[in-house]
């Protein structure tokens, strides 16, 4: 029985491998640094940034392996389809960075080196500019208001009368019973009127809900009585 050995390394050279790995590493590190510099929340993860770098290099290697061979492409798709990732991303912008390093890895792996460099620079500059200029920020600050009222009477109508006076707009999010049905808890999202303090809203609501608990939550202030 004769076995024929096919050399599959002829589709790319050692120089291609070195350039792909080196360039995908450098560009992914740049993307990781931009991610760290523009990250504002407390959910920053060092392992996520390291994963970005690894993903960029791995995608570059995959594209070298696939090349223009359709059979290999389908084989890799089938092999990678068995992988399941169960870690939920904490921010939507993380998805964008994942796609960015994947695109850079694909570009370097298919030898579009100039494109990968230009795309990394342009997109990273755009990310930094949006972060510095605080682009697309909304000036509308909404608070969450939780009010407990007795189940009998028209206390919910009185609560909404107060919200009409103290807020620009409000929406009822949910209604549920607490303390075994002895109280009803109303959840609202509200936009406070200019100059209205959370404490003023709490005092006004407590005047109509028989002194039950009122909570006003916002990104900057929290009053809970």
C-alpha positions as CSV (number, residue, x, y, z in Angstrom):
1,X,0.0,0.0,0.0
2,X,1.4,3.3,-1.0
3,X,0.8,6.5,0.9
4,X,1.3,9.8,-0.8
5,X,2.4,12.7,1.3
6,X,1.1,16.1,0.2
7,X,3.1,19.2,1.3
8,X,0.6,21.9,2.2
9,X,3.2,24.4,3.3
10,X,3.8,25.7,-0.2
11,X,0.9,28.1,-0.1
12,X,2.8,30.4,2.3
13,X,6.4,30.9,3.2
14,X,8.2,31.4,6.5
15,X,8.3,35.1,5.8
16,X,4.5,35.1,5.5
17,X,4.1,33.3,8.8
18,X,6.5,35.7,10.6
19,X,4.9,38.8,9.1
20,X,1.4,37.6,9.9
21,X,2.2,36.7,13.5
22,X,4.3,39.8,14.2
23,X,1.9,42.3,12.6
24,X,-1.2,40.8,14.0
25,X,0.4,40.8,17.5
26,X,1.5,44.5,17.2
27,X,-1.8,45.7,15.8
28,X,-3.8,43.7,18.4
29,X,-1.7,45.2,21.2
30,X,-2.4,48.7,19.8
31,X,-6.1,47.8,19.8
32,X,-5.8,46.5,23.4
33,X,-4.1,49.7,24.5
34,X,-6.8,51.8,22.9
35,X,-9.5,49.7,24.6
36,X,-7.8,50.2,28.0
37,X,-7.4,53.9,27.5
38,X,-11.0,54.5,26.5
39,X,-12.6,52.2,29.0
40,X,-14.6,54.1,31.5
41,X,-16.6,51.6,33.6
42,X,-15.4,49.4,36.4
43,X,-15.8,46.2,34.3
44,X,-12.3,46.4,32.9
45,X,-10.8,43.0,32.5
46,X,-7.1,42.4,31.9
47,X,-7.8,38.9,30.6
48,X,-10.2,40.3,28.0
49,X,-7.5,42.5,26.6
50,X,-5.1,39.6,26.5
51,X,-7.8,37.6,24.7
52,X,-8.1,40.3,22.1
53,X,-4.4,39.9,21.3
54,X,-4.6,36.2,21.2
55,X,-7.7,36.2,19.0
56,X,-6.0,38.6,16.5
57,X,-3.0,36.3,16.1
58,X,-5.1,33.1,16.0
59,X,-7.4,34.5,13.2
60,X,-4.2,35.4,11.3
61,X,-3.0,31.8,11.5
62,X,-6.4,30.4,10.5
63,X,-6.5,32.6,7.4
64,X,-3.0,31.4,6.5
65,X,-4.1,27.8,6.8
66,X,-7.3,28.3,4.9
67,X,-5.8,30.4,2.1
68,X,-8.0,30.0,-1.0
69,X,-8.8,26.4,-0.3
70,X,-12.6,26.1,0.1
71,X,-12.4,22.5,1.4
72,X,-10.1,23.7,4.3
73,X,-12.4,26.6,5.0
74,X,-15.4,24.3,5.4
75,X,-13.4,21.9,7.6
76,X,-12.3,24.8,9.9
77,X,-15.9,26.1,10.1
78,X,-17.0,22.6,11.2
79,X,-14.2,22.3,13.7
80,X,-14.8,25.7,15.3
81,X,-18.6,25.3,15.4
82,X,-18.2,22.8,18.3
83,X,-16.7,25.6,20.5
84,X,-19.2,27.2,22.9
85,X,-18.5,30.4,24.8
86,X,-20.7,31.0,27.8
87,X,-19.1,34.2,29.2
88,X,-21.4,37.1,28.7
89,X,-19.8,40.4,27.5
90,X,-20.3,43.1,30.0
91,X,-20.5,45.9,27.5
92,X,-21.7,46.2,23.9
93,X,-18.5,48.0,22.9
94,X,-16.5,44.8,23.7
95,X,-18.2,43.2,20.7
96,X,-16.9,45.9,18.4
97,X,-13.3,45.3,19.7
98,X,-13.6,41.6,19.1
99,X,-14.7,42.1,15.5
100,X,-11.9,44.6,15.1
101,X,-9.1,42.2,16.1
102,X,-10.8,39.5,14.0
103,X,-10.8,41.8,10.9
104,X,-7.2,42.7,11.5
105,X,-6.2,39.0,11.9
106,X,-8.1,38.2,8.7
107,X,-6.4,41.0,6.8
108,X,-2.9,40.0,8.0
109,X,-3.5,36.3,7.4
110,X,-4.5,37.1,3.8
111,X,-1.4,39.3,3.3
112,X,-3.3,42.6,3.1
113,X,-0.7,44.2,5.4
114,X,-1.3,47.8,4.3
115,X,-5.0,47.4,4.8
116,X,-4.7,45.9,8.3
117,X,-2.4,48.8,9.3
118,X,-4.6,51.5,7.8
119,X,-7.8,50.0,9.2
120,X,-6.3,49.7,12.7
121,X,-5.0,53.3,12.7
122,X,-8.2,54.8,11.3
123,X,-10.6,52.9,13.6
124,X,-8.5,53.4,16.7
125,X,-8.3,57.1,16.0
126,X,-12.1,57.2,15.6
127,X,-12.5,55.3,18.9
128,X,-10.2,57.7,20.8
129,X,-11.9,60.8,19.3
130,X,-15.4,59.5,20.3
131,X,-14.1,58.9,23.8
132,X,-12.4,62.3,24.2
133,X,-15.3,64.2,22.7
134,X,-17.9,62.1,24.7
135,X,-19.7,61.6,21.4
136,X,-23.4,60.6,21.4
137,X,-23.8,61.3,25.1
138,X,-27.3,62.0,26.2
139,X,-28.0,64.9,28.5
140,X,-31.3,63.3,29.7
141,X,-30.8,61.7,33.1
142,X,-33.6,59.4,34.2
143,X,-34.1,58.1,37.7
144,X,-35.8,55.0,39.0
145,X,-38.6,55.7,41.6
146,X,-40.0,52.9,43.8
147,X,-43.0,53.7,45.8
148,X,-44.9,51.4,48.2
149,X,-48.6,52.1,48.6
150,X,-51.5,50.3,50.4
151,X,-53.5,48.1,48.1
152,X,-56.8,49.9,48.8
153,X,-57.7,53.4,47.9
154,X,-56.5,55.6,45.1
155,X,-52.9,56.0,46.3
156,X,-51.5,55.1,42.8
157,X,-53.4,58.1,41.3
158,X,-52.0,60.4,44.0
159,X,-48.5,59.2,43.4
160,X,-48.9,60.0,39.7
161,X,-50.2,63.5,40.6
162,X,-47.0,64.1,42.5
163,X,-44.9,62.8,39.5
164,X,-46.8,65.2,37.2
165,X,-45.8,68.1,39.4
166,X,-42.2,67.1,40.1
167,X,-41.0,65.5,36.9
168,X,-41.0,66.3,33.2
169,X,-42.0,62.8,32.2
170,X,-42.5,59.4,33.8
171,X,-43.3,55.8,32.8
172,X,-44.7,53.0,34.9
173,X,-42.4,50.1,34.5
174,X,-43.9,47.4,36.8
175,X,-46.3,46.8,39.6
176,X,-45.8,44.1,42.2
177,X,-47.0,43.1,45.7
178,X,-44.7,43.0,48.7
179,X,-44.9,41.9,52.3
180,X,-47.4,39.2,51.5
181,X,-49.7,41.4,49.6
182,X,-50.1,44.0,52.3
183,X,-48.4,46.6,50.0
184,X,-48.1,47.3,46.3
185,X,-44.7,48.5,45.0
186,X,-44.8,50.7,41.9
187,X,-41.7,51.1,39.7
188,X,-41.3,54.3,37.6
189,X,-38.6,55.8,35.4
190,X,-38.8,59.6,35.6
191,X,-37.0,62.6,34.2
192,X,-36.7,65.2,37.0
193,X,-37.6,68.8,36.5
194,X,-34.7,71.2,36.5
195,X,-34.0,72.3,40.1
196,X,-36.0,69.4,41.7
197,X,-33.9,67.5,44.3
198,X,-34.5,63.8,44.9
199,X,-35.3,64.5,48.6
200,X,-38.1,66.9,47.5
201,X,-39.6,64.1,45.4
202,X,-39.3,61.6,48.3
203,X,-41.0,64.0,50.7
204,X,-43.8,64.7,48.3
205,X,-44.4,61.0,47.6
206,X,-44.4,60.1,51.3
207,X,-47.1,62.7,51.9
208,X,-49.5,60.7,49.7
209,X,-48.5,57.1,50.4
210,X,-49.2,57.0,54.2
211,X,-45.5,57.1,55.1
212,X,-44.5,53.9,53.3
213,X,-41.1,53.4,51.8
214,X,-40.0,55.6,48.8
215,X,-36.8,55.1,46.9
216,X,-35.3,57.4,44.3
217,X,-32.3,56.0,42.4
218,X,-30.1,57.8,39.9
219,X,-26.5,57.6,38.7
220,X,-25.4,60.5,41.0
221,X,-27.9,60.7,43.9
222,X,-29.7,58.1,45.9
223,X,-32.3,58.9,48.5
224,X,-33.9,56.0,50.3
225,X,-36.4,56.4,53.2
